[in-house]
Amino acid sequence: MNSVNEFGVDYATEQLRRSRHPLRKSIKFFYLKNILRDVIAETIDFGCGAGQLLACLPAGSVGLEVNSHLVDALRKTGLNAQRYDPEDDFIFQDFICGHYKTFVMAHVLEHFENADKVLRKILRSCYRIGIERAIIVVPGFKGFQSDKTHKTFVNRRYLAEHGLLNCEGYAIRDASYFPIDIESVGDYFIFHEFKLVYDRVSIQS
């Protein structure tokens, strides 16, 4: 997310090419389904990339993406994609309260060195705009190591050490690994991922 290459046309072209590969699409389906089963109504897909998840989300959902070339490509297919300006700093100031119920951020958080502070800021903003559920997806250990732009490895230990199990008005409803719910599988399988499902609680902490 914070790499300059992710703002360029070459990055966008590669993301779109990979998303259209038949084998990759068939495998990706199962990972998307694992996210979609926790989605509630209209959703904000933060860092929507090539739009695979956005295309499956409920009507009225929106995708936010820093790469303007990806945004243009998604709009041409009829998807509601908007360019996200990093200057907004996770405030989401253009969103009215109560319209969106779910916030999804898949394979974005690991790109930040201060992932705990970023997540807290995002959850605070989600609380303010009335998000009922936040879904965060990060790679397992081998997947994390596979990309030099990854800065923070997030697992259950990281969440506990940084007080992220219950914070900013949300509590974790589920923290599980996919496709096998065993963390150590991610030491060997690059496409292992960790999904966090935060549900809004009545009183903001």
N, CA, C and O of each residue as an XYZ file, in Angstrom:
820
protein
N       0.823     -1.199      0.000
C       0.000      0.000      0.000
C       0.858      1.250      0.000
O       0.529      2.220     -0.683
N       1.950      1.251      0.750
C       2.780      2.441      0.828
C       3.961      2.398     -0.125
O       4.852      3.244     -0.040
N       3.986      1.431     -1.029
C       5.040      1.355     -2.032
C       4.655      2.201     -3.235
O       3.517      2.147     -3.701
N       5.623      2.999     -3.748
C       5.308      3.872     -4.881
C       4.902      3.054     -6.104
O       4.140      3.539     -6.940
N       5.394      1.827     -6.220
C       5.054      0.999     -7.374
C       3.570      0.675     -7.427
O       3.032      0.389     -8.497
N       2.911      0.719     -6.281
C       1.501      0.376     -6.237
C       0.618      1.491     -6.782
O      -0.596      1.318     -6.888
N       1.202      2.624     -7.126
C       0.447      3.717     -7.707
C       0.577      3.726     -9.233
O      -0.073      4.527     -9.903
N       1.416      2.839     -9.785
C       1.729      2.895    -11.201
C       0.912      1.990    -12.089
O       0.206      1.096    -11.622
N       1.023      2.244    -13.395
C       0.269      1.481    -14.377
C       0.792      0.054    -14.500
O       0.012     -0.863    -14.759
N       2.090     -0.154    -14.320
C       2.650     -1.503    -14.416
C       2.087     -2.408    -13.326
O       1.744     -3.564    -13.577
N       1.997     -1.873    -12.125
C       1.436     -2.644    -11.019
C      -0.023     -2.992    -11.308
O      -0.454     -4.125    -11.095
N      -0.770     -2.013    -11.793
C      -2.186     -2.241    -12.090
C      -2.361     -3.306    -13.170
O      -3.215     -4.185    -13.055
N      -1.551     -3.220    -14.209
C      -1.629     -4.185    -15.307
C      -1.350     -5.605    -14.829
O      -2.032     -6.548    -15.230
N      -0.346     -5.752    -13.971
C      -0.001     -7.071    -13.442
C      -1.110     -7.617    -12.539
O      -1.436     -8.802    -12.603
N      -1.685     -6.762    -11.707
C      -2.773     -7.199    -10.833
C      -3.974     -7.674    -11.639
O      -4.585     -8.691    -11.310
N      -4.307     -6.951    -12.674
C      -5.449     -7.324    -13.517
C      -5.166     -8.610    -14.282
O      -6.048     -9.454    -14.443
N      -3.931     -8.753    -14.749
C      -3.563     -9.976    -15.476
C      -3.683    -11.197    -14.579
O      -4.250    -12.215    -14.976
N      -3.153    -11.093    -13.383
C      -3.196    -12.213    -12.449
C      -4.630    -12.554    -12.062
O      -4.973    -13.727    -11.911
N      -5.465    -11.533    -11.902
C      -6.846    -11.772    -11.472
C      -7.661    -12.494    -12.531
O      -8.682    -13.106    -12.215
N      -7.219    -12.429    -13.801
C      -7.978    -13.037    -14.901
C      -7.495    -14.431    -15.263
O      -8.092    -15.092    -16.113
N      -6.419    -14.886    -14.626
C      -5.893    -16.216    -14.922
C      -6.907    -17.267    -14.457
O      -7.305    -17.254    -13.292
N      -7.332    -18.177    -15.342
C      -8.391    -19.151    -15.014
C      -8.128    -19.956    -13.747
O      -9.015    -20.092    -12.905
N      -6.910    -20.493    -13.605
C      -6.603    -21.306    -12.429
C      -6.623    -20.459    -11.169
O      -7.166    -20.866    -10.142
N      -6.031    -19.289    -11.254
C      -5.998    -18.389    -10.093
C      -7.415    -17.986     -9.686
O      -7.719    -17.902     -8.496
N      -8.282    -17.738    -10.671
C      -9.659    -17.360    -10.386
C     -10.397    -18.473     -9.654
O     -11.154    -18.211     -8.719
N     -10.177    -19.706    -10.076
C     -10.880    -20.834     -9.461
C     -10.434    -21.050     -8.018
O     -11.248    -21.385     -7.158
N      -9.146    -20.860     -7.755
C      -8.631    -21.002     -6.390
C      -9.069    -19.821     -5.526
O      -9.443    -19.993     -4.365
N      -9.020    -18.630     -6.101
C      -9.386    -17.414     -5.382
C     -10.824    -17.461     -4.888
O     -11.149    -16.870     -3.858
N     -11.680    -18.156     -5.614
C     -13.099    -18.245     -5.270
C     -13.295    -18.709     -3.824
O     -14.131    -18.164     -3.103
N     -12.523    -19.716     -3.403
C     -12.681    -20.274     -2.060
C     -12.223    -19.287     -0.978
O     -12.791    -19.252      0.114
N     -11.205    -18.493     -1.283
C     -10.729    -17.493     -0.341
C     -11.730    -16.342     -0.222
O     -11.956    -15.813      0.867
N     -12.324    -15.964     -1.347
C     -13.342    -14.914     -1.325
C     -14.567    -15.373     -0.541
O     -15.146    -14.610      0.232
N     -14.949    -16.619     -0.749
C     -16.113    -17.169     -0.049
C     -15.900    -17.147      1.462
O     -16.843    -16.931      2.223
N     -14.664    -17.372      1.892
C     -14.351    -17.350      3.326
C     -14.547    -15.954      3.914
O     -14.903    -15.819      5.085
N     -14.320    -14.931      3.121
C     -14.558    -13.557      3.568
C     -16.037    -13.210      3.482
O     -16.600    -12.630      4.410
N     -16.654    -13.563      2.381
C     -18.040    -13.165      2.119
C     -19.030    -13.710      3.129
O     -20.069    -13.095      3.366
N     -18.730    -14.849      3.726
C     -19.675    -15.429      4.683
C     -19.833    -14.575      5.939
O     -20.784    -14.762      6.698
N     -18.913    -13.645      6.163
C     -18.998    -12.765      7.328
C     -19.445    -11.352      6.980
O     -19.541    -10.500      7.864
N     -19.716    -11.095      5.716
C     -20.115     -9.755      5.270
C     -21.570     -9.479      5.640
O     -22.439    -10.339      5.502
N     -21.812     -8.248      6.116
C     -23.165     -7.792      6.436
C     -23.521     -6.630      5.509
O     -22.937     -5.553      5.628
N     -24.443     -6.822      4.613
C     -24.993     -5.742      3.782
C     -23.905     -4.929      3.060
O     -22.839     -5.454      2.740
N     -24.195     -3.624      2.806
C     -23.284     -2.784      2.040
C     -21.919     -2.711      2.723
O     -21.818     -2.592      3.944
N     -20.881     -2.785      1.905
C     -19.523     -2.951      2.419
C     -18.543     -1.969      1.796
O     -18.666     -1.611      0.625
N     -17.575     -1.541      2.586
C     -16.426     -0.795      2.084
C     -15.282     -1.782      1.925
O     -14.850     -2.390      2.904
N     -14.792     -1.947      0.717
C     -13.656     -2.831      0.442
C     -12.425     -1.943      0.305
O     -12.185     -1.347     -0.746
N     -11.655     -1.865      1.377
C     -10.508     -0.953      1.425
C      -9.270     -1.639      0.851
O      -8.815     -2.662      1.362
N      -8.736     -1.053     -0.226
C      -7.629     -1.680     -0.939
C      -8.173     -2.769     -1.848
O      -7.717     -3.912     -1.808
N      -9.141     -2.407     -2.659
C      -9.896     -3.402     -3.446
C      -9.100     -4.015     -4.588
O      -9.539     -5.004     -5.175
N      -7.934     -3.451     -4.918
C      -7.075     -4.068     -5.925
C      -7.734     -4.275     -7.266
O      -8.278     -3.344     -7.860
N      -7.678     -5.518     -7.741
C      -8.241     -5.844     -9.058
C      -9.740     -6.119     -9.003
O     -10.344     -6.454    -10.022
N     -10.341     -5.983     -7.832
C     -11.799     -6.016     -7.727
C     -12.459     -7.371     -7.595
O     -13.678     -7.473     -7.737
N     -11.684     -8.428     -7.325
C     -12.309     -9.767     -7.231
C     -13.341     -9.827     -6.116
O     -14.432    -10.362     -6.311
N     -13.009     -9.285     -4.948
C     -13.964     -9.287     -3.841
C     -15.086     -8.293     -4.092
O     -16.255     -8.607     -3.868
N     -14.746     -7.111     -4.551
C     -15.731     -6.068     -4.799
C     -16.842     -6.561     -5.715
O     -18.010     -6.228     -5.515
N     -16.482     -7.349     -6.710
C     -17.468     -7.861     -7.669
C     -18.476     -8.804     -7.017
O     -19.558     -9.027     -7.559
N     -18.126     -9.355     -5.863
C     -18.995    -10.323     -5.179
C     -19.766     -9.719     -4.012
O     -20.624    -10.385     -3.432
N     -19.480     -8.489     -3.664
C     -20.097     -7.869     -2.504
C     -21.531     -7.439     -2.788
O     -21.905     -7.285     -3.951
N     -22.344     -7.242     -1.744
C     -23.738     -6.822     -1.927
C     -23.850     -5.517     -2.712
O     -22.935     -4.693     -2.699
N     -24.965     -5.343     -3.385
C     -25.224     -4.116     -4.139
C     -25.095     -2.913     -3.218
O     -25.517     -2.953     -2.062
N     -24.506     -1.843     -3.742
C     -24.320     -0.641     -2.954
C     -22.975     -0.558     -2.269
O     -22.664      0.437     -1.615
N     -22.170     -1.611     -2.418
C     -20.833     -1.609     -1.821
C     -19.884     -0.729     -2.633
O     -20.160     -0.388     -3.783
N     -18.763     -0.371     -2.012
C     -17.792      0.488     -2.690
C     -16.389     -0.034     -2.439
O     -16.088     -0.554     -1.365
N     -15.534      0.111     -3.443
C     -14.135     -0.267     -3.304
C     -13.264      0.968     -3.264
O     -13.446      1.884     -4.066
N     -12.314      1.005     -2.335
C     -11.356      2.105     -2.246
C      -9.984      1.591     -2.632
O      -9.562      0.531     -2.171
N      -9.289      2.334     -3.474
C      -8.007      1.881     -4.000
C      -7.106      3.084     -4.281
O      -7.555      4.074     -4.858
N      -5.838      2.999     -3.875
C      -4.908      4.109     -4.091
C      -4.425      4.190     -5.537
O      -4.009      5.254     -5.996
N      -4.480      3.074     -6.252
C      -3.983      3.037     -7.623
C      -5.075      3.500     -8.584
O      -6.065      2.799     -8.795
N      -4.890      4.677     -9.160
C      -5.918      5.256    -10.026
C      -6.137      4.442    -11.303
O      -7.230      4.458    -11.867
N      -5.105      3.732    -11.759
C      -5.242      2.904    -12.964
C      -6.160      1.712    -12.699
O      -6.947      1.325    -13.563
N      -6.059      1.138    -11.513
C      -6.973      0.063    -11.142
C      -8.392      0.592    -11.002
O      -9.345     -0.058    -11.432
N      -8.535      1.754    -10.410
C      -9.858      2.361    -10.246
C     -10.520      2.567    -11.601
O     -11.695      2.243    -11.777
N      -9.777      3.101    -12.550
C     -10.319      3.328    -13.893
C     -10.747      2.019    -14.547
O     -11.805      1.945    -15.171
N      -9.918      0.987    -14.399
C     -10.225     -0.314    -14.999
C     -11.479     -0.924    -14.374
O     -12.306     -1.497    -15.082
N     -11.623     -0.806    -13.076
C     -12.791     -1.370    -12.391
C     -14.062     -0.621    -12.756
O     -15.120     -1.225    -12.932
N     -13.955      0.672    -12.865
C     -15.128      1.463    -13.245
C     -15.627      1.098    -14.637
O     -16.830      1.119    -14.897
N     -14.712      0.769    -15.516
C     -15.100      0.383    -16.878
C     -15.895     -0.914    -16.896
O     -16.649     -1.167    -17.836
N     -15.733     -1.735    -15.866
C     -16.493     -2.987    -15.771
C     -17.802     -2.793    -15.004
O     -18.570     -3.738    -14.823
N     -18.048     -1.566    -14.559
C     -19.288     -1.275    -13.853
C     -19.201     -1.345    -12.345
O     -20.210     -1.173    -11.661
N     -18.007     -1.596    -11.808
C     -17.845     -1.678    -10.361
C     -17.720     -0.285     -9.751
O     -17.163      0.624    -10.367
N     -18.234     -0.129     -8.551
C     -18.173      1.148     -7.840
C     -16.845      1.256     -7.106
O     -16.745      0.915     -5.928
N     -15.839      1.728     -7.807
C     -14.504      1.889     -7.239
C     -14.172      3.374     -7.174
O     -14.496      4.135     -8.085
N     -13.524      3.774     -6.090
C     -13.128      5.155     -5.904
C     -11.659      5.216     -5.506
O     -11.169      4.352     -4.779
N     -10.966      6.231     -5.981
C      -9.572      6.380     -5.585
C      -9.504      6.862     -4.151
O     -10.191      7.807     -3.764
N      -8.663      6.197     -3.366
C      -8.468      6.608     -1.979
C      -7.209      7.454     -1.879
O      -6.126      7.031     -2.283
N      -7.366      8.643     -1.340
C      -6.246      9.556     -1.153
C      -5.592      9.268      0.194
O      -6.230      9.454      1.230
N      -4.330      8.817      0.209
C      -3.651      8.518      1.470
C      -3.611      9.700      2.439
O      -3.430      9.513      3.642
N      -3.782     10.925      1.910
C      -3.806     12.105      2.774
C      -4.990     12.081      3.738
O      -4.989     12.777      4.753
N      -6.003     11.271      3.410
C      -7.157     11.133      4.297
C      -6.767     10.499      5.625
O      -7.425     10.714      6.643
N      -5.678      9.705      5.607
C      -5.098      9.114      6.821
C      -6.108      8.276      7.610
O      -6.173      8.343      8.837
N      -6.892      7.487      6.871
C      -7.845      6.528      7.463
C      -8.973      7.195      8.247
O      -9.561      6.575      9.133
N      -9.278      8.446      7.931
C     -10.376      9.148      8.599
C     -11.718      8.821      7.941
O     -12.755      8.809      8.604
N     -11.687      8.556      6.627
C     -12.902      8.272      5.845
C     -13.916      9.412      5.994
O     -15.097      9.198      6.267
N     -13.407     10.618      5.805
C     -14.209     11.812      6.042
C     -15.356     11.991      5.050
O     -16.290     12.741      5.333
N     -15.311     11.327      3.904
C     -16.361     11.499      2.908
C     -17.524     10.523      3.074
O     -18.454     10.531      2.268
N     -17.483      9.688      4.105
C     -18.531      8.685      4.290
C     -19.533      9.128      5.349
O     -19.160      9.548      6.445
N     -20.807      9.026      4.999
C     -21.861      9.390      5.944
C     -22.140      8.225      6.882
O     -22.017      7.058      6.512
N     -22.512      8.570      8.081
C     -22.737      7.577      9.127
C     -23.951      6.708      8.812
O     -25.003      7.213      8.418
N     -23.795      5.401      8.990
C     -24.907      4.474      8.896
C     -25.156      3.840      7.554
O     -25.981      2.932      7.461
N     -24.474      4.280      6.497
C     -24.760      3.729      5.170
C     -24.127      2.357      4.975
O     -24.767      1.451      4.442
N     -22.897      2.197      5.393
C     -22.187      0.923      5.218
C     -22.146      0.155      6.536
O     -21.989      0.745      7.605
N     -22.290     -1.164      6.448
C     -22.345     -2.003      7.637
C     -21.073     -2.824      7.848
O     -20.768     -3.217      8.974
N     -20.331     -3.083      6.771
C     -19.126     -3.907      6.869
C     -17.938     -3.170      6.260
O     -18.069     -2.462      5.261
N     -16.794     -3.349      6.875
C     -15.539     -2.817      6.355
C     -14.590     -3.998      6.180
O     -14.361     -4.760      7.119
N     -14.038     -4.149      4.973
C     -13.092     -5.236      4.696
C     -11.753     -4.649      4.278
O     -11.690     -3.759      3.430
N     -10.694     -5.152      4.877
C      -9.345     -4.781      4.471
C      -8.527     -6.067      4.360
O      -8.071     -6.608      5.367
N      -8.347     -6.547      3.144
C      -7.673     -7.828      2.913
C      -6.289     -7.611      2.304
O      -6.147     -7.006      1.241
N      -5.279     -8.117      2.999
C      -3.888     -8.064      2.552
C      -3.409     -6.629      2.310
O      -2.836     -6.301      1.271
N      -3.668     -5.802      3.307
C      -3.220     -4.411      3.301
C      -2.462     -4.083      4.590
O      -1.403     -3.456      4.540
N      -2.985     -4.495      5.722
C      -2.424     -4.116      7.023
C      -0.952     -4.491      7.171
O      -0.187     -3.765      7.806
N      -0.555     -5.619      6.590
C       0.826     -6.091      6.737
C       1.845     -5.189      6.060
O       3.048     -5.345      6.272
N       1.379     -4.248      5.248
C       2.294     -3.345      4.542
C       2.728     -2.146      5.396
O       3.514     -1.315      4.943
N       2.218     -2.057      6.627
C       2.549     -0.922      7.488
C       3.445     -1.355      8.647
O       3.220     -2.399      9.260
N       4.457     -0.550      8.941
C       5.338     -0.834     10.071
C       4.597     -0.677     11.396
O       4.811     -1.453     12.327
N       3.740      0.312     11.479
C       2.964      0.572     12.693
C       1.546      0.033     12.517
O       0.572      0.775     12.642
N       1.440     -1.260     12.225
C       0.148     -1.869     11.913
C      -0.858     -1.727     13.049
O      -2.049     -1.549     12.797
N      -0.403     -1.801     14.282
C      -1.323     -1.682     15.415
C      -1.964     -0.301     15.463
O      -3.162     -0.180     15.718
N      -1.174      0.739     15.220
C      -1.707      2.104     15.242
C      -2.639      2.339     14.054
O      -3.660      3.015     14.181
N      -2.283      1.780     12.907
C      -3.139      1.901     11.723
C      -4.478      1.227     11.969
O      -5.526      1.795     11.660
N      -4.451      0.021     12.523
C      -5.692     -0.704     12.780
C      -6.566      0.037     13.785
O      -7.782      0.116     13.612
N      -5.964      0.568     14.811
C      -6.743      1.326     15.797
C      -7.397      2.553     15.157
O      -8.560      2.855     15.425
N      -6.653      3.243     14.327
C      -7.196      4.430     13.670
C      -8.358      4.054     12.742
O      -9.373      4.748     12.687
N      -8.190      2.953     12.023
C      -9.246      2.486     11.128
C     -10.490      2.098     11.917
O     -11.602      2.457     11.530
N     -10.320      1.380     13.003
C     -11.468      0.969     13.811
C     -12.179      2.175     14.425
O     -13.407      2.190     14.508
N     -11.432      3.174     14.851
C     -12.062      4.384     15.383
C     -12.929      5.052     14.321
O     -14.043      5.493     14.602
N     -12.403      5.121     13.099
C     -13.164      5.729     12.010
C     -14.375      4.877     11.646
O     -15.451      5.403     11.361
N     -14.192      3.556     11.657
C     -15.312      2.657     11.377
C     -16.419      2.851     12.408
O     -17.601      2.858     12.064
N     -16.033      3.007     13.662
C     -17.019      3.214     14.724
C     -17.807      4.496     14.470
O     -19.028      4.538     14.621
N     -17.073      5.539     14.078
C     -17.712      6.843     13.860
C     -18.730      6.799     12.734
O     -19.765      7.459     12.819
N     -18.460      6.031     11.671
C     -19.376      6.005     10.525
C     -20.378      4.847     10.605
O     -21.094      4.570      9.643
N     -20.420      4.179     11.756
C     -21.470      3.200     11.983
C     -21.238      1.804     11.449
O     -22.193      1.050     11.264
N     -19.998      1.442     11.201
C     -19.688      0.094     10.726
C     -19.990     -0.926     11.831
O     -19.554     -0.767     12.971
N     -20.740     -1.970     11.478
C     -21.093     -3.004     12.449
C     -20.032     -4.098     12.533
O     -19.840     -4.705     13.587
N     -19.353     -4.345     11.428
C     -18.363     -5.432     11.402
C     -17.158     -5.033     10.548
O     -17.310     -4.497      9.450
N     -15.972     -5.300     11.066
C     -14.730     -5.061     10.321
C     -14.025     -6.395     10.130
O     -13.810     -7.139     11.087
N     -13.670     -6.686      8.892
C     -12.994     -7.939      8.552
C     -11.596     -7.604      8.054
O     -11.434     -6.877      7.074
N     -10.594     -8.135      8.730
C      -9.200     -7.882      8.389
C      -8.545     -9.201      8.006
O      -8.639    -10.179      8.748
N      -7.885     -9.236      6.861
C      -7.209    -10.456      6.404
C      -5.733    -10.148      6.167
O      -5.388     -9.182      5.486
N      -4.873    -10.983      6.737
C      -3.422    -10.829      6.576
C      -2.816    -12.188      6.229
O      -3.435    -13.220      6.488
N      -1.629    -12.202      5.653
C      -1.016    -13.485      5.277
C      -0.434    -14.245      6.461
O      -0.102    -13.665      7.495
N      -0.319    -15.570      6.282
C       0.425    -16.378      7.235
C       1.906    -16.078      7.095
O       2.296    -15.216      6.308
N       2.725    -16.780      7.850
C       4.145    -16.422      7.936
C       4.880    -16.545      6.593
O       5.628    -15.639      6.223
N       4.684    -17.632      5.871
C       5.387    -17.801      4.590
C       4.921    -16.769      3.569
O       5.722    -16.236      2.801
N       3.636    -16.497      3.566
C       3.106    -15.465      2.677
C       3.651    -14.097      3.040
O       3.953    -13.281      2.169
N       3.774    -13.857      4.333
C       4.343    -12.589      4.790
C       5.778    -12.431      4.302
O       6.164    -11.357      3.841
N       6.557    -13.482      4.401
C       7.965    -13.432      3.999
C       8.145    -13.330      2.479
O       9.214    -12.940      2.011
N       7.127    -13.671      1.721
C       7.251    -13.740      0.260
C       7.272    -12.377     -0.422
O       7.597    -12.289     -1.606
N       6.934    -11.319      0.299
C       6.825     -9.985     -0.303
C       7.653     -8.999      0.528
O       7.390     -8.798      1.714
N       8.644     -8.397     -0.104
C       9.538     -7.482      0.624
C       8.851     -6.189      1.048
O       9.403     -5.434      1.850
N       7.657     -5.920      0.523
C       6.932     -4.721      0.948
C       6.144     -4.957      2.237
O       5.599     -4.010      2.806
N       6.076     -6.205      2.704
C       5.397     -6.497      3.964
C       6.258     -6.029      5.141
O       7.454     -6.316      5.199
N       5.642     -5.316      6.064
C       6.375     -4.715      7.178
C       6.056     -5.341      8.541
O       6.935     -5.423      9.398
N       4.825     -5.777      8.749
C       4.420     -6.284     10.058
C       3.732     -7.635      9.927
O       2.790     -7.797      9.150
N       4.215     -8.596     10.695
C       3.588     -9.917     10.719
C       2.546     -9.935     11.833
O       2.870     -9.749     13.006
N       1.310    -10.157     11.455
C       0.195    -10.125     12.402
C      -0.311    -11.540     12.648
O      -0.711    -12.243     11.720
N      -0.287    -11.945     13.917
C      -0.870    -13.225     14.326
C      -1.542    -13.015     15.687
O      -1.649    -11.883     16.157
N      -1.990    -14.096     16.314
C      -2.680    -13.957     17.601
C      -1.776    -13.314     18.654
O      -2.233    -12.510     19.467
N      -0.506    -13.668     18.632
C       0.420    -13.104     19.603
C       0.545    -11.592     19.425
O       0.557    -10.847     20.405
N       0.637    -11.141     18.180
C       0.739     -9.706     17.904
C      -0.505     -8.983     18.415
O      -0.402     -7.914     19.016
N      -1.666     -9.559     18.178
C      -2.922     -8.939     18.620
C      -2.944     -8.786     20.138
O      -3.313     -7.734     20.660
N      -2.546     -9.848     20.841
C      -2.561     -9.811     22.301
C      -1.542     -8.812     22.842
O      -1.849     -8.052     23.761
N      -0.342     -8.806     22.286
C       0.717     -7.920     22.769
C       0.402     -6.446     22.556
O       0.891     -5.589     23.291
N      -0.425     -6.152     21.539
C      -0.739     -4.756     21.231
C      -2.154     -4.365     21.639
O      -2.640     -3.305     21.244
N      -2.814     -5.202     22.420
C      -4.136     -4.864     22.925
C      -5.194     -4.707     21.864
O      -6.052     -3.830     21.961
N      -5.143     -5.555     20.842
C      -6.048     -5.426     19.699
C      -7.195     -6.440     19.690
O      -7.919     -6.562     18.702
N      -7.350     -7.155     20.788
C      -8.432     -8.140     20.846
C      -9.783     -7.468     21.097
O     -10.819     -7.933     20.621
N      -9.755     -6.396     21.830
C     -10.965     -5.642     22.162
C     -10.565     -4.185     22.259
O      -9.986     -3.761     23.260
N     -10.872     -3.411     21.219
C     -10.402     -2.021     21.208
C     -11.241     -1.142     20.298
O     -11.869     -1.621     19.354
N     -11.242      0.127     20.589
C     -11.870      1.163     19.755
C     -13.331      0.873     19.440
O     -13.825      1.211     18.364
N     -14.019      0.241     20.391
C     -15.444     -0.022     20.189
C     -15.759     -1.338     19.509
O     -16.911     -1.592     19.157
N     -14.746     -2.186     19.318
C     -14.949     -3.478     18.649
C     -14.302     -4.607     19.451
O     -13.305     -4.409     20.145
N     -14.885     -5.775     19.339
C     -14.326     -6.974     19.958
C     -14.217     -8.059     18.892
O     -15.071     -8.152     18.011
N     -13.190     -8.864     18.966
C     -13.004     -9.925     17.977
C     -14.047    -11.024     18.163
O     -14.145    -11.637     19.226
N     -14.807    -11.253     17.123
C     -15.797    -12.329     17.106
C     -15.171    -13.636     16.663
O     -15.541    -14.713     17.130
N     -14.207    -13.519     15.746
C     -13.555    -14.713     15.223
C     -12.143    -14.353     14.766
O     -11.922    -13.294     14.179
N     -11.199    -15.238     15.041
C      -9.828    -15.100     14.549
C      -9.409    -16.481     14.091
O      -9.115    -17.349     14.914
N      -9.378    -16.692     12.781
C      -9.140    -18.042     12.273
C      -8.274    -18.022     11.023
O      -8.188    -17.022     10.311
N      -7.638    -19.159     10.783
C      -6.784    -19.316      9.612
C      -7.519    -20.065      8.504
O      -8.410    -20.873      8.766
N      -7.127    -19.782      7.261
C      -7.739    -20.420      6.097
C      -6.640    -20.712      5.061
O      -5.757    -19.881      4.845
N      -6.694    -21.880      4.427
C      -7.768    -22.883      4.420
C      -7.747    -23.877      5.572
O      -8.711    -24.626      5.730
N      -6.703    -23.918      6.378
C      -6.647    -24.816      7.532
C      -6.437    -23.964      8.772
O      -5.506    -23.161      8.833
N      -7.306    -24.141      9.761
C      -7.265    -23.282     10.934
C      -6.190    -23.713     11.935
O      -6.475    -24.016     13.094
N      -4.971    -23.729     11.457
C      -3.802    -24.018     12.283
C      -2.713    -23.039     11.859
O      -2.316    -23.034     10.694
N      -2.228    -22.216     12.772
C      -1.275    -21.168     12.411
C      -0.008    -21.721     11.770
O       0.505    -21.129     10.820
N       0.503    -22.831     12.263
C       1.783    -23.359     11.778
C       1.746    -23.795     10.316
O       2.797    -23.925      9.689
N       0.558    -24.022      9.763
C       0.451    -24.365      8.337
C       1.032    -23.229      7.496
O       1.601    -23.459      6.429
N       0.879    -22.005      7.993
C       1.392    -20.843      7.290
C       2.900    -20.756      7.235
O       3.453    -19.937      6.501
N       3.573    -21.597      8.011
C       5.041    -21.634      7.945
C       5.523    -22.322      6.672
O       6.675    -22.159      6.271
N       4.644    -23.085      6.043
C       5.018    -23.895      4.875
C       4.193    -23.576      3.620
O       4.658    -23.782      2.500
N       2.951    -23.066      3.818
C       2.030    -22.846      2.701
C       1.848    -21.355      2.481
O       1.330    -20.653      3.348
N       2.274    -20.874      1.324
C       2.326    -19.436      1.068
C       0.948    -18.779      1.014
O       0.812    -17.591      1.307
N      -0.072    -19.550      0.641
C      -1.400    -18.950      0.493
C      -2.283    -19.142      1.729
O      -3.511    -19.127      1.639
N      -1.647    -19.319      2.859
C      -2.367    -19.410      4.125
C      -2.634    -18.000      4.609
O      -1.765    -17.136      4.495
N      -3.839    -17.743      5.156
C      -4.136    -16.395      5.617
C      -4.917    -16.393      6.930
O      -5.577    -17.369      7.285
N      -4.822    -15.291      7.622
C      -5.397    -15.102      8.953
C      -6.522    -14.080      8.840
O      -6.299    -12.947      8.413
N      -7.744    -14.490      9.228
C      -8.906    -13.601      9.119
C      -9.401    -13.193     10.507
O      -9.660    -14.038     11.363
N      -9.525    -11.882     10.709
C     -10.052    -11.323     11.951
C     -11.416    -10.722     11.680
O     -11.585     -9.960     10.728
N     -12.381    -11.056     12.503
C     -13.719    -10.491     12.367
C     -14.031     -9.719     13.647
O     -14.209    -10.309     14.713
N     -14.093     -8.409     13.528
C     -14.415     -7.537     14.656
C     -15.883     -7.143     14.601
O     -16.367     -6.703     13.558
N     -16.591     -7.296     15.706
C     -17.966     -6.831     15.793
C     -18.048     -5.622     16.722
O     -17.369     -5.552     17.746
N     -18.873     -4.702     16.343
C     -19.085     -3.480     17.137
C     -19.735     -3.832     18.480
O     -20.652     -4.652     18.538
N     -19.260     -3.217     19.536
C     -19.873     -3.381     20.855
C     -20.576     -2.090     21.241
O     -20.380     -1.051     20.610
N     -21.394     -2.162     22.279
C     -22.284     -1.040     22.586
C     -21.572      0.199     23.102
O     -22.025      1.320     22.870
N     -20.441      0.001     23.812
C     -19.747      1.142     24.408
C     -18.328      1.195     23.876
O     -17.594      0.212     23.978
N     -17.924      2.337     23.305
C     -16.570      2.470     22.763
C     -15.558      2.574     23.893
O     -15.718      3.365     24.822
N     -14.475      1.728     23.790
C     -13.443      1.734     24.818
C     -12.367      2.754     24.494
O     -11.409      2.902     25.253
